[in-house]
Structure formats: C-alpha cells, structure tokens
Amino acid sequence: MTRFTLQVRKAERFTALSLRNRTSTLSAIDPGGGPVVSLTSHGERIATVHLTMESIAAGTVRPERLILWLDDHAAVADPTPGLRRLIRRGAEIRLSENYRPHTKYYPYVQSLDRHRAPLVTADDDLLYPRTWLERLLSAHAGDPRTNTAHRSREVSFRSGALTPYETWPEVGQGPASPRNLATGTWGHLIVPPMLDALRDREDEFRAQAPAADDLWLHRVAVETGVAAKVTGAYRHRDFLHLPDGGAALSTHNVDGRGNDGQIATAWSASLRAAILEATAPVNRYL
C-alpha cells in the first residue's frame, strides 16, 4: 500500500466517522451481556477520541458498555460536541485519577466487587476496523479461559536471560502462552478472573511499572494463568492512526528502552523462570 493510498483511506474513514457522529441516532452499545470496552485519553487527543469511540460503535459487534476515562475535570463536565453525541447514544465519560496508561483499565476494575464480563482495552489514537471486536470475541470463544489479543510480542531469551524488549518479535497469531505479551494497542481482552486479580492488587503497578501497562498486565496474566492467545486477524495496515496529540509512550518505552528498566523492576526471578519454562508457542510473526 502506497503512502498516498493510505492517506486517502484515512481521509475517507475520518470523514465517514465524523458524519456518523454528527447524524447517527443508533446506540453506541448493545447491553446484552457482551464485553466492556474501556479506554482513556488526555490533552489534545480528547478533541479526536470521539472518532476512535465512533469506530468501535460502528463495529459489527458493539460492546455492552463503552467507557472513556478522563482525569480532566473540565473535559468531563463539558465534553466536546462529539463526545456529547456519543453520551446521548449510551457511551460513558467518567472522571478518574491519572494512572497514566493504566487509566484505560484500572478505574474500571476497581468499580466492581466481582467481574462477570470480559474487559477489552483500546487506545485513543486509532480507528478500529468494523470487525475488530467481532473477531476478538470469535477467537476468544475458542478458549474462553484465557485472554485474547490481536497482537503480542514473544518474550525472548538468550542463554536463559531475557533479551532487550525491542528485539522481541511481534506476533500476529499464536496459541495462549506465557511467552505472548499482549500489546493492548490493537485490543486486549481480559477475562474476569484476571480482572478480579487486578482489583485485588490495587495500585501495586505504581511502584512496579508505572508507565508500562502491557508489562504489568502480562505479569498478572502469567501469575493468574490466563496469558493471551493471538488472533491472526489483522496486520498493521488495518489500523488507521489519528493525528498525534503528543509523544507516545512507545517513544520512551521502546525507543528509549524504558521497558527494559521496568521489566527489571516488575518481573521477579520466579516470573521470568515461569515464562522461560513455558513451551515456546508456534507463533506466526508480523
């Protein structure tokens, strides 16, 4: 796909979702016992996050709840016109303390005494494909005991030691395994037993991996026995990015090798051993 073709696709999708947001009266949710989709936003991205949410609401399967967590009192009290229209159609905008990337899931897991529905995390700078949630749920149904992701990284070792995070290959498809670290950007479905575990561990992540939610979630997934399978449904070209509203976490965590430092803090020797001892899955790489 050429750069020009990509820009045309992005412009067409942007226009279509903007029009849908201004004119649609269809519910953004389907309160019939499905998963909850949760995300967060901040700064300049709040002005466009309604398009991300609209892409989810336009999916072939809609979530039971669609929740945006913001730490900006003014933005919650006086949402953008795009967000107000989504609220009228069933989406929720809720105030939260700033837990950095953990805000996309942490206030939700703390909001319930017991979790019965899976939670799917999303990011605020993507336009999601129409079949995004449907395909995630379809893959999940094949093994509902474990988490499901559209993409992961395979945790890699050399001579028994972890290699640098930036060398871990991106997995496009593979069975559930502690070797698969789900990357939440494309969507990460978390099963209720792990949601309960996250709730019970409260804000332990603040000291362990404050800027790396994927790393913390993988630790809890391995310890709970629900590490993710990977769907094989999509490639990079299938996810269109909204204009950048600020430096991405990956700038620090991957390019700045910040993830390696947080792994050293958050992943104990016993956790690393458990991952190392797991049978390497037969993964298909991106």
N, C-alpha and C positions, 0 to 999 in steps of 0.2 A: 504494500500500500504506500503510495507516494505521500509526501507531506501535504501537497495540495488536496488530495483526496481526503485525507484525514481532517483537514481544516473544513472542507465542505461538509463532511459528515457531522462534525462538531457543531457547525453553524446551524445545520438543519435540525439536529436534535435539540439544541438550545432554543431555537425558535418554536419548535413544536411543544416543548415542555412549558415554555413561557406562556404560550397561547392556552394550553390546557389549564395552567394555574389560574389564568385570568377568567376562563369561561366555564370550566367544568363544575358540575354540581354532584358528581359521583363521589361516594365515600372514599376516603383515603385508606380505610381499614376494612377488615372483614372479621367482625367479632364472633368467630365461630370456632374458637378453640385452637387456632394456629399459633405460630411463634410470635414473639415480640421483637420488633426491630428498634434498636437504640443507637443513637449517635450523639456527638457533641460538636460544637463549633465555637469560634472565637474571632474577635477582631473583624477585619474586613470580610472574612468569609461568611459572616452572618448575613450579609447582603445577598448572597447567592445560594445559601444552603437550602432554600426552599426548592431549588431546581433538583438538587440531589434527592430530597424527600419526594418531590413530584415524580421523579423517575422510579422510585420504589412504589409509590401509589399507583403508577401506571402499569405495574407488572401483571403478568398472567396470574399470579397469586399475590394477594395482599396480606399484610401482617394483621394479627389480632389487635396490636397496638403499635403505633409509630411515634416514638418519643425522641424529642430533641432536648438535650440538657445544656443549659447556658449558665455561666457564672456572672453574667452581666444583668444587674437588676433592671436597668433601663430597657434593655432589649427584651426582657420578659414582660415588663409592664406595658411596653409599647412596641409590639412586634412589627416587623416590616410588613408591607401590604401582602407580599407573597406568603409569609408565614400566617398572617391573619386568615387568609383564604383557606389555607390548609387546616387551621384550627376549626373553622366552621364545618369542615368535612371530616373531622374526627381525629386529626393529629393532635399531639400534646406537646406543649412547650413548658418545660419545668426548670425552676431555679435550682442550682446546685453549687456547692463549694467547688473551687477549682482543684481537681485532682489530676490535672494535666491529661495525658492521653487516657488515663484510667477513668476519666469522667464519662466516657462512652458506655461503660457498663456498671461502675461501682455504685452510683446512687440508685440504680435500678435494683441491684441485688440486695441492697440494704433496705429496700422499700417493702419487701415481702417476708413474712415469717417462714413460708415454705414455698418452694418453686415447683410448679407443675408443668409449665410451658417452657420450651427452649427459648433462649435469647440469641438473636443474631445481631452482631455488631456491624456497623457500616462506618465509612468515612465521609467527611463533609465536602470533599473536593472532586467527587466522581459522579458521573451519570451512569447509573446501573442499567444493564441490559434488561429487556422486558421479562426474560425467563430466569433472571438472576435468582430470585427466591424459590421459584418452582424447581429449578434444577438442584439447588442446595437441599431442598426438602426431599426430592426424589432420591438423591444419593444417601441422605440421612436415613431414609426409610429402610434401606438395605441393611443397616446396622444401627438401630436407634440407641444402642448403649453407649456409643462413642460420639465425640464431637465431629463436626464436618466442616471442611473449608474448601474454598475454590482454589486456594494456592497455599503452599507452605515452603519452608526451607528444610532441607535434610541436614540435621545436626551431624557434623562430620568430625572424625577423629583421625589422628596420625600417631602411630605408636602408643595408643592408649590415651593420648592427650587431645583436647579439643583444638581444632584448627580455628583461625580467625573467622569471625562471623561472616565477613564479606566474601569468604571462599565457599560458603555453604551453598550448594546448588538449589535453584528454585524448582520446586516440584509442581508439576501440573496435574499428576494423577498418581494415586497410590493407596494401599490399604492402611487402616488405622495402625499407628505405630508411635512409640515414644521418640522415634527418630524424626518424626514430622512435626516441625514447629510451625503451627498455623500462623500465617500473616494476615491480619484482620482487614487489610485494605479492601480486598475483594469480597469479604464476607466470611465471618466465623460463627458457626452455630455451636452454642454451648449448651450441653444437656443439664437438666435440673440438678442431678447430684453434684455437679461441679459448681453450679450457681449457689447451692447451699454451702459448699465448702468455701467459696469466695466470701459469702456473707459472714461465715463464722470466723474467718481470718481477719476480718475488719480491714483496717488500713495498714496492714503489715507491709504492703508494697511500697509505702512511702520511704522506708529505710532500705529496702532491697532493690527495687527497680523503679524509681520514681518517674523516669522518662521513657520506659520501655515496657508498655503493657503486654506486647506479644511474649516477651521473655517471662514475665510474671505469670501470665495465663498458662504458658507451657509448663512451668514448674508445677502449678496447681493441677493441671491436667494429668501430668505424669503421676503425681502423688495420689490423684483420685482414680487413676486407671482408665481415663477416657480420652487419651491423646488422639488427635484427629486423623481421619481419613481425608483424602483429597479427591475432588470430584472428576477432574479432567474435562470440565465443561467449557472452559474459556481460555483465551490467550490475551496477551497484553493489548492487542488491537481492539478487543471487545469493550474495553473500559475507556470512556472519554473523560478527560480531565477538565474541570472548570478552571478559570484563571486563578493563579496562585495568589492567595491573600496573605502570604507571609512565609517565612522559612519553614520548610517541612522538617518533621522530626528526623527523617532519614538523613538530612544534611549532617546532623550530629551523630546519630546512632550508627549509621553505616559508614558514610564517607569519613566522619571524624572518629570512627572506631569506638564510639561511646558504648555501643552494645557490649563489646568485649569486657569493658570495665564493670558494667552492670551484671554481666554473666558471672564474673569473678565474685561479686557480692551476693547475688541472688541464688546461684546454683551451688548447693552444697556438694561435697565429695560423694555422698551417697546418691544424690540425684544424678550426678554425672555418671556414676557407675551403673545406675539403673538404665540410663539411656544407652550407654556403651554396650551393656549386656543384651539389650533388645536386638532381636533378629533384624538385620537391615532389610527394609521392605523392597520389593521390586517396583521401584518408582519410575514414572515417566517424567522426564525433566523438560522444563520450558526452554 
